[in-house]
Amino acid sequence: MHLKRPFIAAMLLAACGAAVSHIPVLAADTSGAVVTNAPAAPFELERDANAMLKAFDVPGMAIAIVKDGQVVAAKGFGVRKLGDPAPVTGKTLFEIASNSKAFTAAALAQLVDEGKLAWDDPVTKHLPEFRMYDPYVTQEMTVRDLLVHRSGLGLGAGDLLWWPTTTFSTDEIIHRLRYVKPATSFRASYAYDNLLYIVAGRIIAQKTGKSWGEAMQARILGPLGMTGTTTSVAAMWQSPDHAAPHSRINDRISVVKPMPVENAIGAVGINTNAEDFAKWMNALLAGGTAGETRLFSAAQARELWTPQTPVKIVEPKPPLAATRANFNSYGLGFYVRDYRGRKLVMHGGALQGFYSRVMMLPDEKLGVAIFTNAENGASMAALGWRIIDHYLGVTPTDWIGIYAAQQQQNHRDELARQAKATAARAAGSKPSLPRTAYDGEYSDPWYGSAIIRHEGKKQIFSFTRTPDLTGEMEHYQHDTFIVRWKERNFNADAYVTFALNPDGSIERMKMAAISTETDFSYDFHDLAFTPVKAKAAAK
C-alpha cells in the first residue's frame, strides 16, 4: 500500500522482524531515553488496546482473535471518526488493502481445484493480451509468479497507475505493464508489487465469468457468511457502520477524504469488519473449511502457506530482538516466517487513512487481526506481538512502549536527515532557464503525461491521470525544484530535477521523494519524463 498506503510498506519491515515507522506520533515518549524489553504487566485486551490507541494517536481500531476454532474477540475500540462519538464495533467496516491479496490467492486456489487453471500455467494461456517489458518474461510468467513478488519489477513498480486514485481502467493498467522496465532479472529476488495481483484479479474474472467482486461474494464471502464485507469502497461507504480514514497533517491526526481504488481491486479490494474476518481466519486455520463448507482443498491450503520467494531478513534493533525471524519468505498471498520457534503466517495492508495487520500461528490455531483508521504500522506490530506473546505464555514485554519510543527516534532521525540536506543545498543558486521555460507537457513511457504550467505567479505541477497529484513548485537549487502536493496528508512531496541539452533546451525530467518516510507506492523515481514538444520537433 502505500505503506503509508497499499499497500503495506509498514508490513514489509514487520514481516522481516524490523521496526516500522511511517507516521510520527506525539503521544509517545519523546525524551530519547532508551527503552528496554523489560517485563511488562500481563496482557489484558481492553487495557492494552486503549493504551495502544493513546500511545500512537490512533482514533479507532477493531480486533479479531480466534483460537482453536473459537472466536475469542471480535470487537472495536475508540471511535470511527474524530469529532464523532460513534464507537468502533465488531461490525465496523475498514479498508484492509493488501490483506485482500489472500482472497485473490484463495480464489485462484479454488480454480486450481476445479481444473480451470494450474499454478504453473503461463499467464498468456488465460490472458493472451498480457505483456511484460521483456518478451522472455511474458512467455515464462506463470499464474504462481503473479502472486510471489519475484517478477523482476522494482519495489512498488507502476503503483502510480492506481495510487492515489487515478482515471486509468484496470485494463489500461494491465496494458501499461509492458512499458514498466524491470529492476532485476526474472525470479532473481523479492520485491513487493501490486500490479501483478491486479492481473491475477483479471484472471479470476475471466475464468469465472464474473467480476472480481462478484466472484469473491459467490466463492468466499457468501459461503463463509461474511455478510458485512464489501468488495468496493463505494459499497463500504453506504454502510451505516464504517470507519473514516485519518492521516497526519502538520503533526495533527485529521479526517481525510476516501481514495477509491476500484481499478486495483485484485490487490486491495476487500473492506471488512472484525466479526467477518474472524470467520475468514478460522477457515484458513482449518485448512480451507468452515463447518461443512470447504472453500478449497487441503492440498491448496498447504500451497498457500508454502514458502515461494525468500525475503531478506532485516535485523531488528536490540529492543526488538525477540521479533527477529530466522527464516522469512512470501507464499501465495501471505508472508511465511517464524516467531519464537513457531511458524507465523502474516500480512499487512495500508491505504489512505487505513492500516491492517493479520498474524496467524497455524500450529497454535491462533489468529489475530487488527484494523485501524489511521496510518501507523508500529501500533499494530506492538499490539500484535503483545497478543501473540500472551497466547504463547511467554513473559510479557512492553511492546507498546518499545515501538512508540523507536518510532519517535526514527522520526527524529528523518528530520535530522532532511535538515542536513537543506543545510547542504546551494541556497543562492538559480535555475538555468527562466521559470516559464520549464512549463509544458512531459511524457513517461508507462505513466503517461504530466503538465507544468503557470497560474498567475504560481508554477503548478500536475499528473494528468491522477487528479490529486497536483501541487505548487518552488525552486530548491540549480535545476531542481520541489513540488508540494495540495493533499498534505500524502507525505510525498518530491524533488523535480531537469537535465538540459547543449543548446539549453530541456532533455529530461526526473523525480524523487524527499522523505524516506514516503510510501514506496509513490514510485516517482521510476518515471523518465521527456518534453512532449521535443519529441514532436524530432519527428
KOLZA-39857 format. One record per atom (N, C-alpha, C): residue in three letters; x, y, z. Coordinates in pm, whole numbers, plus 50000, padded with zeros to 5 digits. Each point is the difference from the previous one (the first is absolute). Layout:
N
alaXYZ...
// end
This chain:
539
met500234996050000met499775004050000met500365006250000his500015010950036his501005008749996his500385001350136leu500474991150025leu500414997150129leu499625010650043lys500815011850002lys498915007850055lys498754995949927arg499934994149889arg498764996549934arg499954985149971pro499754996349868pro499734986149975pro500964991950068phe499735004549929phe500424990150034phe500764997050080ile500465002150117ile500604991050095ile501405003650032ala500485010749962ala501405002850028ala500324997350144ala499135003850086ala500264997750142ala500144985350030met499244991749930met500014985950030met501204992849942leu500615005549898leu501164993449940leu501104998350105leu500295010950072leu501044999250101leu499554991850119ala498755000950037ala499504992150112ala500124985249971ala499754996149875ala500114985949963ala501424995050015cys500955009449987cys501404996050013cys500485000650144gly499165005050088gly500405001150140gly500585013550035ala499925009649908ala500585013150026ala498935009750050ala500475011050055ala499075010350045ala499365006649881val498805005250020val499325007149893val499655014050048ser500185009749915ser499675013750038ser499825008449877his498765004549979his499745008949888his499385013150045ile499194999550105ile499325012050043ile500425003350141pro500485012250026pro500425003450136pro498825000350095val500264996850124val498955000950102val500455010050106leu499055006950059leu500345010350096leu499744995550143ala499204989550016ala499624996050135ala501064991250065ala500944994849921ala501004990950055ala501155007850063asp500874992550065asp501175005850066asp500885007149898thr500345012450024thr500885007549910thr501295004050071ser500314993750109ser501165003850079ser501314995049941gly499904990249910gly501214994249944gly500584989250089ala499354997050113ala500514989850090ala499954986349936val500954991650033val500034986549947val498944991650072val499194993349924val498954991450056val500454985649983thr500044992450107thr500414986149993thr498774991149995asn500254987449967asn498874990649998asn499834993650137ala499885008450101ala499774995350136ala498624993850009pro499814990450093pro498684993850015pro498935010550026ala498824997549947ala498885009250015ala498884993150076ala498945007550025ala498834994350066ala499384989449910pro499304990350055pro499344989949917pro499035006549902phe499824993749884phe499125005149897phe498565000450047glu499325011049965glu498575001250025glu499445008049882leu499124993949922leu499625005549871leu499495014350010glu499035002550086glu499415013450009glu501045010450034arg500814997050102arg501005009750044arg501065002349893asp500504989049942asp501095001349903asp499535006449870ala498804996949957ala499495006049877ala499865015250016asn499455004150112asn499865014350023asn501345006950020ala500964992950060ala501355005550014ala500645002149863met499764990649909met500535001449865met499415012149931leu498675001850007leu499365011549938leu500615013150050lys500245000750130lys500525012350058lys501465002149962ala500804989650007ala501445001449976ala500315003949856phe499194995249906phe500285002449859phe499025009749934asp499145006250080asp499075010149948asp499144994449888val499414988350025val499124993349904val498565002050047pro499115005249915pro498625002450045pro499234987450037gly500114989549916gly499234988050027gly500574987749933met499614988550052met500464987449940met499034989050033ala500074989449919ala499254987750027ala501004988750013ile499684990450086ile500884988550024ile499184987249989ala500554990549927ala499424986449997ala501074990350049ile499624991550095ile500904989650050ile499264986749996val500594990149936val499434986649998val501024990350056lys499504989850069lys500884989950060lys499264986750003asp500654989849942asp499434986549998asp498594999749944gly499795007849894gly498714999949931gly498945008650064gln500315006350111gln499035008350071gln500365014849983val498995008650001val500235014449994val500185005050143val501225004250033val500305005250133val499555014550011ala500235007749893ala499625014150001ala499715004549858ala499005008349983ala499705006749874ala499315013050039lys500805009850032lys499435012150058lys500805012249959gly499465011750034gly500645012549965gly500415008150120phe500905009549975phe500485009250103phe500135013849936gly499785010350077gly500115013449947gly498815003849913val500205010149917val498915005549921val500244997949851arg498884999949925arg500104998449855arg500585012549935lys499685011650057lys500395012649937lys500255010450107leu501135007049992leu500285010550096leu498915010549996gly499585004450118gly498935010050009gly498624994050004asp499914986849987asp498714993050002asp500114989050106pro499094999650096pro500134990250109pro499664985649960ala499514997749879ala499604986449961ala501194990550015pro499834989350078pro501134991050028pro500254990049887val501234995349993val500314988649915val499414987650066thr499354991549920thr499424987650051thr500584988349922gly499594988250034gly500434988249927gly499454999449859lys499025008649970lys499405000649867lys500485011949917thr500855008550057thr500485011849929thr500924995949886leu499725005349881leu500784996549882leu501275008549989phe501084993349961phe501305006349974phe500504995449863glu500735008849932glu500744995549883glu501214992050050ile500224988049945ile501144992050046ile501084999049895ala499825006949887ala501075001849901ala500644986849959ser501324998750021ser500714988349947ser499684987050072asn499255000350109asn499514987450055asn498924994049909ser499645007349896ser499114994649896ser500734989949912lys501325000849994lys500764991049912lys499764985450035ala499784997050127ala499734986250040ala498704994949939phe499025008849985phe498724996049940phe500194996949851thr500805008249933thr500304997349859thr500724986749986ala500984997450087ala500734987449995ala499074988150027ala499095001650095ala499084989050034ala499054997149884ala499545010549931ala499124997749886ala500744992749888leu501265003349979leu500794992749901leu500184985450043ala500194997750130ala500114986250050ala498734992249969gln498865006350014gln498754993349964gln499974996249852leu500475008849915leu500024997349857leu500974988749966val501104999250077val500924988749983val499304987050038asp499285000050113asp499244988150042asp499004995849892glu499425009849933glu498974997149900glu500584996349864gly501355000449988gly500644996549874gly499895010749894lys499635012150039lys499855010749902lys501315007149971leu500984997950085leu501355004949975leu500964992450091ala501295001749976ala501044994350086ala500935011250043trp500584998450117trp500895010550051trp501115003349903asp500484990049929asp501145002449912asp499625001349853asp498715002749975asp499595003949866asp500615013449963pro500405001949875pro500395013549956pro498815009550013val500275012050041val498935010050011val499335002049864thr500784999749894thr499445002449866thr499034989149957lys500014988550065lys499024989649970lys498605004850035his499905008450101his498715004750048his499725014649963leu501075007749983leu499885013949955leu500955001949882pro499604996649880pro500905000649884pro500595013949976glu499305010450045glu500485013649976glu501055004550101phe500294992050102phe500945003650106phe501415001749944arg500665010850039arg501385002549958arg500795006450114met501244995350016met500975006850085met501015007149910tyr500895007950059tyr500985007549922tyr500904990749919asp500414989050061asp500904990349935asp499174988849939pro500124997549870pro499224989349937pro500224986350063tyr501224997550049tyr500274987250067tyr499164998750126val499935010750078val499214999750123val498524998349966thr499555006549897thr498614998249956thr499714985349974gln500904993549933gln499814986049964gln500074990750121glu500875003150095glu500254991050113glu499185003050125met499435011850010met499245003850120met498824990550020thr499914994350120thr498914990750033thr499005006450095val498884993250017val499015004650097val500645001050138arg500814990450037arg500705000450129arg500875012550011asp500715003349891asp500895011650002asp499265013050028leu498725000749965leu499235012150024leu499885003150148leu500114989850085leu499705001550143leu501215001050091val501214997349949val501114997550092val501115010549996his499795011249931his500905011550007his501444996849957arg500144993049889arg501344996949949arg500065002449848ser499195009249952ser499865002249856ser501175007449938gly500835006350082gly501035008849949gly499615014650005leu498715002950023leu499575013750020leu500615005550129gly500245012950004gly500505006250122gly498925001350105leu500395003950120leu499075001650111leu498895009849964gly498774995150000gly498855008649972gly499955005449859ala500724993849908ala500105005449864ala498625001749937gly499785011649942gly498755002749929gly498835003650088asp500195001150131asp498875002850089asp499345013449971leu500735009449940leu499395012849968leu498914998749893leu499874988349941leu498904997749907leu498664998950072trp500034997150129trp498744998450074trp499965007850130trp501155004850046trp500045007050128trp500785012949990pro499535011250057pro498645002250049pro498974998449887thr498725000750035thr498934996949906thr500295005649861thr500004991149899thr500275004249863thr498784997649912thr500095004849878thr498934997949903thr500304988349905phe501074992550026phe500304988249919phe498994989050032ser499574992749899ser499194988150023ser500924988350034thr499414989250053thr500794988050028thr500694995049874asp499284999849890asp500604995249875asp501145009049954glu499885013150020glu501095008949964glu501234997450086ile499794997550129ile501134997050089ile500724987449952ile499244989649972ile500614987549954ile500745002249868his499435007849910his500665002749872his501335007350021arg500025009650093arg501205008150018arg501134992650071leu499724988350055leu501074991850059leu501144997849902arg499714999149872arg501014996949899arg501035011149986tyr499725011750055tyr500925011349989tyr500825002250129val499724992050105val500715001650127val501284991649997lys501135006650003lys501274992949991lys500284992050127pro500594988149986pro500354992150120pro501175006350074ala500104996850128ala501125004650082ala501054989250019thr499574987349990thr500914988650015thr499624989349897ser500764989449999ser499674988749914ser498734993150050phe499314993749909phe498794992550032phe500294989150102arg499204999550107arg500104990150107arg501315000550078ala500725011249988ala501305000950068ala499885004050146ser499005008250033ser499915005050138ser498595004950029tyr499765002350127tyr498705004650048tyr499885015249989ala498885004849949ala499665014250006ala498475000949995tyr499415005550103tyr498555000450013tyr499375008349888asp498944994649940asp499305007549896asp498504998450018asn499265008849936asn498544999550001asn499414997149863leu500685004349894leu499424999149866leu499704985749959leu500844990550040leu499774986349955leu498814993650071tyr499645004850119tyr498774995450063tyr498775005549928ile500165011649937ile498925005249916ile499804990749881val501094995149943val499934990349891val499334987150050ala500394995450119ala499394987950057ala498495001750017gly499595011950043gly498585002750013gly499274999249867arg500675004549895arg499404999249867arg499864985449955ile500954991450034ile499894985849966ile498804993850071ile499795003550127ile498844994950073ile498715003949929ala499935012549956ala498805004649929ala499834992349869gln501114997749930gln499944993149871gln499564985450015lys500494993450103lys499714985650017lys498634997650064thr499495009550077thr498714998050066thr498855006249924gly500305008849907gly498935006949929gly499315010550085lys500635003850110lys499465010250089lys501075010650023ser499605011450050ser501005009850043ser500744994450121trp501175006050031trp500754995450117trp499135000850125gly499295011050017gly499165001650118gly498874989850007glu499374997449886glu498924990049997glu500564986150031ala501194997149948ala500624987050028ala500324998650148met500505010650062met500294999450144met498724997250080gln498925006949964gln498754998250071gln499474985749984ala500054994849878ala499434986849974ala500854988750054arg501325001749999arg500904988950029arg500575000050142ile500085011650064ile500645000750132ile499115006950102leu499625012349974leu499275007850099leu498644993950032gly499254996349897gly498694994050022gly500084986850074pro500804990449954pro500104987150069pro500445001350146leu500835010050032leu500465001650138leu499055008450084gly498975005649940gly499085008450076gly500595013550034met500935004849917met500605013150022met499085010649938thr498855001750062thr498925007949940thr500255015050003gly500855004650088gly500275014450005gly501105004449906thr500814990749955thr501185003349920thr499615004649861thr500705010349949thr499755005149866thr501264998849915thr499795001149869thr501124999349907thr500195013149925ser499445010650054ser500245013349944ser499905010250113val500805010649988val499965010650100val498645007049997ala499445001349880ala498685006549989ala498954992650081ala500024986649991ala499034992150078ala500275001250149met501265000650039met500345001750141met499425013050054trp500095010649922trp499545013050049trp498485001050003gln499324990649941gln498544999650011gln499554993350129ser500924992950067ser499664993550126ser499895010450111pro499064998550090pro499895009550110pro501104998650104asp500754988849995asp501044997550099asp501344998049930his500665011149967his501324999249937his500925010350064ala501294996949998ala501015009150054ala500385010349894ala500395011850046ala500495010549911ala501524999649997pro500615003649888pro501475000049992pro500595012350070his501164998050062his500705010950068his501484999849961ser500565011949980ser501425001449973ser500555011250087arg501325000650008arg500635010750076arg500345011449906ile499505011950032ile500275011949922ile500525010750095asn501225004849974asn500615010150087asn500004995550145asp500384987250019asp500134994250134asp498694999150078arg498884999949927arg498704997850064arg499274989249923ile499404990750074ile499214989549934ile498695006349954ser499644997749873ser498845006649942ser499224990349913val498705002349990val499174992349907val500355004449859val500144990449910val500315003149860val498954993449911lys499975004449876lys499004994549908lys500424986049959pro499054991349971pro500334986549954pro500615000449861met500814990049970met500644999049869met499584986749937pro498944999849921pro499594987449937pro501054995049902val500174986949997val500994993849910val499354988149931glu498885002449936glu499234989249939glu500744993449885asn501025006649945asn500784994149891asn501094990650049ala500134998450131ala501084991750056ala499464989550097ile498734996149983ile499354991950102ile500644986250019gly500624994449898gly500654987050019gly501105000550104ala500555012150022ala501075001850098ala499495005450133val498955008549997val499635007450122val498505001950017gly499164990949950gly498585002749988gly499084996650115ile500474993150104ile499094995450107ile499865010550110asn498775002050044asn499685008650115asn499174991550096thr500454998850124thr499374990150088thr499985004750144asn499484991550087asn499935003250143asn500544988350082ala500135002150129ala500614989950087ala499184987250005glu498685001050006glu499164988150008glu500144991449875asp499965006449884asp500144992449875asp501404994149987phe501005008150035phe501374995349978phe500374988450091ala499384999350116ala500234988450087ala499594987249929lys498915000549922lys499564988349923lys501044996149896trp500585009949934trp501034997549899trp501234993550063met500475005450113met501184994250064met499744985850046asn498834997550058asn499704986350044asn499974990349883ala499485004549885ala499984991349882ala501414997049952leu500865010150000leu501394997949959leu500724990650095leu499825002250129leu500684991750100leu499474985750000ala498794998049947ala499424986649989ala500284993549865gly500965005649927gly500394993949873gly499045002449887gly499265011150006gly499095003549892gly498574995550023thr499654996950124thr498644995350029thr499345008850106ala498665000049994ala499195006650102ala498774991450021gly500024991950104gly498904990650022gly499954989949886glu498874999149935glu499854990949886glu500465006249869thr500395012750005thr500415007049878thr501504998749979arg500404995549881arg501414999849965arg500235010149888leu500845009850029leu500305010249900leu500974994849895phe501034993350047phe501024994349911phe500614988050070ser500694991849922ser500514987350052ser501125002050100ala500264989450077ala501115000350095ala501335002149928ala500114994349880ala501235001749921ala500225014649965gln498935006949962gln500145014149966gln500235008550125ala499434995950112ala500265007150125ala501504999650032arg500624988549981arg501454998950023arg500775008649900glu499535000349876glu500705007649896glu500025014950032leu498895005250051leu499935014250032leu501035004050103trp500294991050095trp500915003250109trp501364993449986thr500344995849879thr501324994449973thr500925011149952pro501195001750058pro500915010549954pro500314998749851gln499915011249930gln500285000349857gln501215008749967thr500055011850061thr501075009649971thr500705004050129pro501324997750011pro500705004550121pro499965015250013val499855004750122val499995014250030val501155002950095lys500785010249968lys501145003550084lys499555003350142ile500734994950097ile499695002950140ile500715012850041val499235009650047val500555012650050val500204998650150glu501235001950044glu500294998250143glu499315010950082pro499154996250095pro499345010150083pro500985006250099lys499705012250040lys500835006650101lys499854992750133pro500995001150087pro500034991850123pro498714998950080pro499235010850020pro498774998150080pro499004990649933leu500174997949868leu499064991649926leu500614986549963ala501064996250067ala500724987849963ala499114987749999ala499024999450089ala499144988150008ala499124998449877thr499855010749923thr499154999149881thr500794995249878arg501264997150015arg500834996349886arg499514986949938ala499945000049867ala499654987849927ala501274992149968asn499924986950015asn501114991449958asn499864995949854phe498774999849951phe499764998549857phe498865009149963asn499995004649877asn498965009249955asn499764997849852ser498755000249961ser499674997049861ser498615005449967tyr499694999549871tyr498655003149956tyr499404987549938gly498764996850040gly499304988649943gly499095004749888leu498744996050006leu499015004449901leu498995008950072gly500275012950001gly499135009550069gly500295001850147phe501064993850050phe500355000750143phe501525000250014tyr500505007050103tyr501374998250044tyr500044987650089val501084992549991val500194988150084val501365001350065arg500045000650133arg501255001550075arg499834992950133asp500925002350091asp499874993950133asp499995011050106tyr499474996450117tyr500025008850116tyr500074991350124arg501065001850076arg500224992250122arg499884985049973gly500534995749887gly500054985849968gly498734994549937arg499015008549976arg498754995449938arg499885005949859lys499364992649913lys499705005249867lys498975011050012leu500275011249936leu499105011550004leu499625003749856val498705000749976val499485004249870val499375013850020met500415009649918met499565013750029met499945008349873his499375011550013his500005009949892his499555013150059gly500245010649926gly499555013250040gly499375007049882gly499355011050029gly499395007949894gly499955014650040ala500055008849900ala499935014350028ala499435007249881leu499005008050025leu499425009049901leu499735013350070gln499515009749924gln499745013250054gln499234999450131gly500705002650111gly499335000950129gly499694987050069phe500444988449944phe499714987150060phe501254991249997tyr500264993250111tyr501034989650005tyr499374987350056ser500534988649960ser499524987250055ser501174990450013arg499844990450091arg501064990250025arg499334986950040val500424989049936val499484986750029val501174990950036met499884992750110met501054991050047met499364986950043met500484988949946met499444986950034met501124990150029leu499864992650109leu500914989250035leu499264986849977pro500224993449886pro499224988049966pro500064989150105asp501184997450055asp500124989050096asp499265002950130glu499815012750030glu499295003950121glu498515002449973lys499604999049871lys498625003349960lys499615013850052leu500955009449989leu499825013450052leu500025010049885gly499045009149997gly499985010649901gly499685013450064val500715010449959val499815013450052val499915009649882ala498975008149995ala499875010349897ala499725013450068ile500715010349955ile499845013350055ile499765009649885phe498925007650007phe499685010049898phe499995013750067thr500635010049938thr500005013450056thr499545010149896asn499465011250049asn499605010949911asn501025011350005ala501274996250007ala501125009449994ala501194992849939glu501005007549962glu501144994549928glu501194998350094asn500044988650067asn501074997950096asn500284985150013gly501054995449936gly500334985850003gly500564995450134ala500755008850067ala500604996250127ala498964996650105ser498875007149998ser498964997550099ser499484985749992met499804995149879met499474986549982met501054989450029ala501255002949965ala501074990650034ala500094998350151ala499955011250072ala500114999650145ala498884991850063leu498765002849960leu498874992950059leu499954985549954gly500374997749874gly500004986449948gly500954990850075trp501245004650021trp500964991750075trp499534998050144arg499395010450055arg499514999250139arg498944989050012ile499084999449904ile498954989850005ile500584986149979ile500874998649902ile500574986849971ile500834995050117asp500805008850060asp500794995850116asp499104994750112his498865006550016his499064995550104his499574985549975tyr499644996849877tyr499524986549971tyr501134989849995leu501235004749979leu501144990750006leu500504997950143gly499505008050091gly500374998350140gly501405004850034val500555009249922val501345005150029val499905012150092thr501105003750059thr500025011550090thr499575012549924pro499045007550052pro499505011849927pro501105010449978thr499985006149884thr500925010749964thr499215012649970asp500535011550036asp499325012649973asp500245004349855trp499424992349907trp500205003149858trp499445013849965ile498945004250065ile499425013149969ile500995011150031gly500614999550117gly501015010050036gly501224999549911ile500454987949967ile501194998449916ile499785005749861tyr498894996149938tyr499745004749865tyr499745015049995ala499305005350101ala499725014350002ala501305008050009ala500904995750087ala501275007050016ala500854998949873gln500024988149940gln500814998549880gln499425007849883gln498695000649992gln499385007949893gln500365014650013gln499995005050122gln500405013950022gln501455002249959gln500874990550033gln501415001549965gln500194999749849asn499294991149934asn500104999349854asn499565013249936his498955005950055his499525012649944his501005011250027arg500615000350117arg501025010050028arg501174998549904asp500374987549972asp501104997649906asp499665005249861glu498744998149957glu499595004949868glu500005015249996leu499545006650104leu500035014550004leu501445005149995ala500894993250069ala501415004049998ala500594998249860arg499624989349933arg500514997549864arg499545011049906gln498735003850011gln499495010449913gln500645013550031ala500235002850128ala500655012650038ala501425000649945lys500694988750004lys501374999549947lys500015002449849ala499024994049930ala499925001949856ala499685014549966thr499125006250077thr499655013949975thr501195009250025ala500744997150105ala501165008350032ala501094998949893ala500064988649932ala501064997749901ala499645005649862arg498775004149979arg499625004549866arg500625013549967ala500135002549872ala500555012749952ala498885010349999ala499765005950113ala498835008550016ala499995012049906gly501185004949960gly500055011749914gly499944997049852ser499914987349964ser499994996349859ser498675003649935lys500035000949867lys498795003249926lys499804990049887pro498764998549952pro499764991049886pro500775004849878ser500354990649913ser500735003449879ser499145007749901leu498694998150007leu499075005949904leu498985008750072pro499345008849928pro498865007150061pro498954989950046arg499295003050107arg499054990350056arg498984995349897thr499545008949914thr499004996049901thr500544990049898ala501344999349985ala500594990649904ala499814985650043tyr499714997850129tyr499794986350049tyr498534995749982asp499155009449964asp498594996649977asp499864991249877gly498994991650000gly499734991649883gly499524986250041glu499814991649901glu499564986350023glu501204990649992tyr500064990550094tyr501084990150005tyr499374986149999ser500664990649934ser499414986749984ser500954989250053asp499424990550074asp500734988250049asp499454987749928pro500864990349967pro499554988549921pro498844992150061trp499964998350133trp498934991850057trp498915008050069tyr500345011350060tyr498935007650065tyr499215008449899gly500705006549911gly499335009449911gly500545013950025ser499135010050011ser500485013750001ser499785007350132ala500865010050019ala499895009750108ala500155013749937ile499395009950061ile500015013549944ile500495009850105ile500895008849956ile500455011250083ile499485012749934arg499365008550080arg499405012149944arg500025011050106his499845012149956his499885011350093his498555003950020glu499635002250124glu498705005650035glu500305012850077gly499985011249929gly500455012450060gly501494999150026lys500405002550123lys501414999150035lys500414986250050lys499034990950011lys500294986650050lys500304990549885gln500994991550020gln500324989649903gln499444986850052ile499134993649922ile499244988450045ile500434987649923phe500214989250074phe500344987049943phe498794990850018ser499574993249892ser498834991250007ser500254987149923phe499654988750061phe499914987349930phe498644999549932thr499974997749869thr498745001649926thr498964989450034arg500434988050043arg499044989450030arg499814997950150thr500595008750082thr499904998950146thr499595013750054pro498715002750011pro499555013550035pro500615005850127asp500264991850100asp500505005250126asp501515001950003leu500714995149900leu501445002749992leu500215012949923thr499615010850063thr500175013549948thr500565008550113gly501025007849968gly500585008250105gly500845011249945glu500385009150088glu500795011549961glu501494996750004met500725004749899met501454998049993met500735012150057glu501054997150075glu500875010650050glu501444996249967his500845010049979his501394997149965his500754995050122tyr500844989749979tyr500814994350107tyr501465003949982gln500614995349892gln501355004249965gln500284996049855his500825008249933his500384997349862his498734997249916asp499944988549934asp498814996749920asp499124989750069thr500025000250131thr499144991450081thr498965008450073phe498784995449994phe498885006550066phe499384990250098ile499105005050083ile499204991550089ile498545002449966val499254989049983val498555001349984val499354995750131arg499165008650052arg499274997250124arg498544997849964trp499534987550018trp498664996249956trp498935007050083lys498895003349934lys498915006850071lys499414991150109glu500034986949980glu499544990650103glu501154997850098arg500005007050109arg501165000150090arg500164986950076asn498974991850005asn500114987350072asn500794989549921phe500345002749875phe500734990049921phe501404997450056asn500605010050065asn501384998650048asn500904995449885ala499845006449886ala500694995349879ala500525011449913asp500325011450061asp500595010849921asp501254994849930ala500285005549882ala501034994049916ala500935010449939tyr501254995749979tyr500935007949921tyr499664998149852val500135010749924val499824999649855val501265006049939thr500774991849929thr501305004249948thr500024999549848phe500505010649939phe500075000949854phe501444998749953ala500174993049887ala501314999349934ala499875007149865leu501035007449963leu499955008249879leu500854994449888asn499595002749879asn500794997049881asn501085010749984pro501024997849912pro501045010149979pro499455013549954asp498855000049930asp499445012749954asp499135006950105gly499934994250120gly499245006050108gly498564995750009ser499554991849905ser498644994650007ser499954988650103ile498804996750046ile499854989650102ile500044986249934glu500914991550049glu500124986449949glu499064990450072arg499965001050134arg499194990550078arg499685006050137met499074993450066met499595003950135met499904987450085lys500625000350118lys499954988750094lys499395004750132met499454990450075met499395003250129met500514990350107ala499935004250124ala500364991350113ala499325005350125ala499504991050084ala499385004150126ala501035006650090ile499585010250073ile500915007150090ile500264992050126ser498944994250057ser500094993450130ser500174984949985thr500804994250088thr500114985450004thr498744993850058glu499125008150060glu498754994950055glu498884999449896thr500275005049880thr499004999449893thr499814985649957asp498754996149983asp499714986249964asp500554996549862phe500404987349987phe500634995949874phe499055000449881ser498695000350023ser499085000449887ser500065013349925tyr500615010150060tyr500305012249925tyr501334997749929asp499974992149894asp501244996049935asp500455010449897phe500155012450049phe500425010949913phe501344997149933his500904993450074his501354997749950his500044991149877asp498914992749974asp499944991449883asp499555007349873leu499585012350016leu499495007649885leu501145006149920ala499884999849869ala501015005849911ala499285009349902phe499785012350044phe499245009649920phe500885006949896thr499485001749882thr500635008149897thr498975010049947pro500475011749956pro499045010149951pro499284995249875val498715001649997val499214995949884val500375008449879lys500235013050018lys500345008749888lys501304995649934ala500964995650081ala501284995549945ala499814987849914lys499094991050042lys499724988049921lys499405003949866ala499065009550003ala499345004049878ala500995006549903ala500925008150053ala500985006649916ala500934990049934ala500344989350076ala500924989849948ala499404992849882lys498664998550000lys499344993149889lys499955008749875
// end
